[in-house]
Amino acid sequence: MLAKLASLLFMALLGLLLFGLLLWWLQPRMIFFPSERLVASPTDWGLDHEEVQLVTEDDVALHGWLVAPPKPRATAPRTLLFFHGNAGNVSHRGESIRIFTDLGLEVFIIDYRGYGRSEDSPSEHGLYQDAKAAWNWLIQVRGIPPEEIVLFGRSLGGAVAAWLAAQVSPAALIVESSFDRMQSLAETHYPLLSRVIPLRVEFPAVEHMASVHAPVLVLHSPDDEIVPSRLGRRLYEAAPGPKRFVELQGGHNEGFLRSQPHYQKALVSFLDQRFALDSGT
């Protein structure tokens, strides 16, 4: 009897171990949701743009767009480097791109490796390399001064933007609907599994945010059903300052649209005040 129970226990533990290993192996597919097919282009949105091909330090070819505003800003910052979320590709960001170009910003948006027309497969380290390659392209190829470049990241892109902002000296950093670290997000959606299966990715944005010396704008909605607002608050609290927190309305994917015109006014205020922001909310 005891031998049978021991055998059943062993089989159960073996099954759990194999299940855990399977989930560990599948983690990238549970985090990154790239789409290869482009469904639109800035031309479809009535915007002029340049097709951009660049190569990372590890020889991965990336694709992006440099989108021109109808009427450029008269003062710095003039360029926004856009890091999108974990699903889709650049062609799904038309509404956001339009908002930024309406503010007079030139927008440079890239697809991470494995997304859209970019080569290879996504990974945490790979996304960081992609971000650095995009920054270097603006600085070295386009000759744009760092003090004229704003970094913007939404959701997963916020963690990428925070990492880059800690490495370089941008004019400012805007983080929208993002999280402090991937572990916090895993604990929110998988409270039990996150405690027994180690993560293959970290994205410790809160640690990078503490090293950002540029002005910071954090936007988040308390109605966000995917990334709780408290995780965005942790990012805000970690920023040394000057900084500002703006509360949005609506869910994770449509908060920036549901919050209009408040959303756009907050962006204008942040840009036009030359970042002399109060450290309060």
C-alpha positions in Angstrom: 0.0 0.0 0.0 2.7 2.4 1.0 4.7 1.5 -2.1 1.7 2.3 -4.3 1.1 5.6 -2.6 4.8 6.5 -3.0 4.6 5.6 -6.6 1.5 7.8 -7.1 3.2 10.6 -5.3 6.3 10.3 -7.4 4.3 10.3 -10.6 2.3 13.4 -9.4 5.6 15.2 -8.6 7.1 14.2 -11.9 4.0 15.4 -13.7 4.2 18.8 -11.9 7.9 19.0 -12.7 7.3 18.4 -16.4 4.4 20.8 -16.4 6.6 23.5 -14.8 9.4 22.9 -17.3 7.0 23.2 -20.1 5.7 26.5 -18.8 9.2 27.7 -18.2 10.1 26.8 -21.8 6.9 28.5 -23.2 7.4 31.7 -21.3 8.6 33.8 -24.3 5.4 32.8 -26.1 3.3 33.9 -23.1 5.0 37.3 -23.0 5.7 38.3 -26.6 2.9 38.3 -29.1 4.5 39.5 -32.4 2.6 39.8 -35.6 4.6 39.8 -38.9 2.0 41.2 -41.3 1.7 45.0 -41.5 -1.9 46.0 -41.8 -1.4 49.7 -42.6 1.3 52.3 -43.1 1.6 56.1 -42.3 0.5 56.8 -45.8 -2.9 55.2 -44.9 -3.1 57.7 -42.1 -2.3 60.7 -44.3 1.3 61.0 -42.9 4.6 61.3 -44.8 7.2 58.8 -43.6 10.5 57.2 -44.4 11.1 53.5 -44.3 14.1 52.7 -42.1 16.3 49.7 -42.0 18.9 49.4 -39.2 21.1 46.7 -37.8 21.8 46.0 -34.1 25.1 45.3 -32.5 24.4 41.5 -32.7 23.6 41.9 -36.5 19.8 41.7 -36.4 18.1 43.7 -39.1 15.2 45.9 -37.8 12.5 47.7 -39.6 10.9 51.0 -38.6 9.3 54.2 -39.7 10.3 57.8 -39.3 7.0 59.7 -39.5 6.9 63.4 -40.2 4.4 65.7 -38.5 2.2 68.0 -40.6 3.6 71.0 -38.7 6.9 70.5 -36.8 7.4 71.9 -33.3 9.2 75.2 -33.2 11.1 74.3 -30.1 12.8 71.2 -28.6 12.0 68.4 -28.1 11.2 67.6 -31.8 11.6 63.8 -32.1 9.8 61.0 -30.2 11.3 57.5 -30.1 8.3 55.1 -29.7 8.6 51.7 -28.1 5.3 49.8 -28.5 3.7 47.0 -26.4 4.1 43.3 -26.5 1.5 42.5 -29.3 1.1 43.4 -32.9 3.6 45.6 -34.7 4.2 49.2 -35.8 1.2 49.1 -38.1 -1.2 48.8 -35.1 0.0 52.1 -33.6 -1.6 54.5 -36.0 -3.8 56.3 -33.4 -0.9 56.9 -31.1 1.4 58.1 -33.9 -1.3 60.5 -35.1 -1.6 62.0 -31.6 2.2 62.6 -31.4 2.5 64.0 -35.0 -0.5 66.4 -34.2 1.7 67.7 -31.4 4.4 68.5 -34.0 6.6 65.6 -33.1 8.6 63.6 -35.6 8.0 60.0 -34.6 10.5 57.2 -35.0 8.9 53.8 -34.2 10.6 50.5 -34.7 9.5 46.9 -34.6 11.5 44.7 -32.1 13.2 41.6 -33.4 10.6 39.1 -34.5 7.9 41.7 -35.0 6.7 43.0 -38.3 9.5 43.0 -40.9 12.3 42.8 -38.2 14.4 39.6 -38.1 15.0 37.0 -35.4 13.0 36.3 -32.3 12.1 38.6 -29.3 13.9 38.3 -25.9 14.5 40.7 -23.1 18.2 41.3 -23.9 17.3 41.5 -27.6 14.7 44.2 -27.1 17.3 46.3 -25.2 19.7 45.9 -28.1 16.9 47.0 -30.5 16.2 50.1 -28.4 19.9 51.1 -28.3 20.2 50.5 -32.1 17.2 52.9 -32.7 18.7 55.5 -30.4 22.1 55.3 -32.2 20.4 55.6 -35.6 18.7 58.8 -34.6 22.0 60.2 -33.1 24.5 59.0 -35.6 22.7 58.7 -38.9 20.1 61.5 -38.5 22.3 63.7 -36.4 19.6 64.5 -33.9 20.9 65.9 -30.6 19.9 63.8 -27.5 18.3 66.9 -25.9 15.7 66.9 -28.8 14.7 63.2 -28.3 11.8 62.1 -26.0 11.6 58.4 -25.2 8.1 57.0 -25.1 7.1 53.4 -24.1 3.7 51.9 -23.6 3.1 48.7 -21.6 6.1 46.4 -22.3 7.6 49.3 -24.2 7.7 51.3 -21.0 10.2 48.8 -19.5 12.3 49.1 -22.7 12.2 52.9 -22.7 13.1 53.0 -19.0 16.2 50.8 -19.7 17.3 53.0 -22.5 16.7 56.2 -20.5 19.0 54.9 -17.8 21.8 54.3 -20.4 21.6 57.6 -22.4 20.6 61.2 -21.9 17.2 61.9 -23.6 15.2 65.1 -23.3 12.6 63.2 -21.3 10.9 59.9 -20.7 7.2 59.2 -21.1 6.0 55.8 -19.7 2.3 54.8 -20.2 0.5 51.8 -18.7 3.7 50.0 -17.7 4.9 47.9 -14.8 7.7 48.0 -12.3 9.0 44.5 -13.0 7.8 41.4 -14.8 7.6 39.4 -11.6 4.9 41.8 -10.3 2.9 41.3 -13.4 3.2 37.5 -13.1 2.1 37.6 -9.5 -1.0 39.6 -10.6 -2.1 37.1 -13.2 -0.6 33.8 -12.1 -0.3 34.2 -8.2 0.5 30.5 -7.6 2.6 29.6 -10.6 4.7 32.8 -10.3 5.9 31.6 -6.9 7.0 28.1 -8.1 8.2 28.7 -11.6 11.1 31.1 -12.1 10.8 33.7 -14.8 13.1 33.7 -17.8 12.7 37.5 -18.2 12.9 40.2 -15.6 12.4 43.6 -17.2 13.2 45.4 -13.9 12.0 48.8 -15.1 11.8 50.2 -11.5 15.5 49.7 -11.1 16.3 51.4 -14.3 13.9 54.2 -13.5 15.9 55.0 -10.4 18.9 55.8 -12.7 16.9 58.1 -15.1 18.0 61.7 -14.7 15.7 63.1 -17.4 12.2 64.5 -16.6 9.7 61.7 -16.4 5.9 61.6 -17.2 4.0 58.5 -16.1 0.5 57.9 -17.3 -1.8 55.1 -16.0 -5.4 54.3 -15.5 -6.9 52.8 -12.4 -9.2 50.9 -14.7 -6.3 49.1 -16.3 -7.3 45.4 -16.3 -3.9 44.1 -17.5 -1.3 46.2 -15.7 -2.6 47.4 -12.3 -2.1 51.1 -11.7 -0.1 50.4 -8.5 2.7 49.0 -10.7 2.8 52.3 -12.7 2.8 54.2 -9.4 5.9 52.3 -8.3 7.7 53.4 -11.5 6.7 57.0 -10.7 7.9 56.8 -7.1 11.3 55.4 -8.3 12.0 58.3 -10.6 14.4 60.8 -9.0 12.5 63.7 -10.6 11.4 66.1 -12.0 8.4 64.0 -12.6 4.6 64.0 -13.0 1.9 61.3 -12.7 -1.2 61.6 -14.8 -4.3 59.5 -14.2 -6.0 58.1 -17.3 -9.4 56.6 -17.8 -10.4 53.3 -19.5 -8.7 50.0 -20.0 -5.2 49.0 -20.8 -5.4 49.2 -24.6 -7.8 52.2 -25.0 -7.0 54.4 -22.0 -5.1 57.0 -24.1 -8.1 57.3 -26.4 -10.8 57.2 -23.6 -8.9 60.0 -21.8 -9.0 62.5 -24.6 -8.6 65.5 -24.6 -7.1 65.2 -21.1 -4.4 62.9 -22.4 -3.2 65.2 -25.2 -3.3 68.2 -22.9 -1.1 66.4 -20.4 1.4 65.7 -23.2 1.4 69.3 -24.4 1.9 70.5 -20.9 4.8 68.2 -20.3 6.5 69.2 -23.5 5.8 72.9 -23.4 6.9 73.4 -19.8 10.4 72.5 -20.7 10.2 69.8 -18.1 10.3 72.2 -15.1 7.8 69.9 -13.4 6.7 69.7 -9.8 7.6 66.4 -8.2 4.0 66.1 -7.0 1.0 64.7 -8.9 
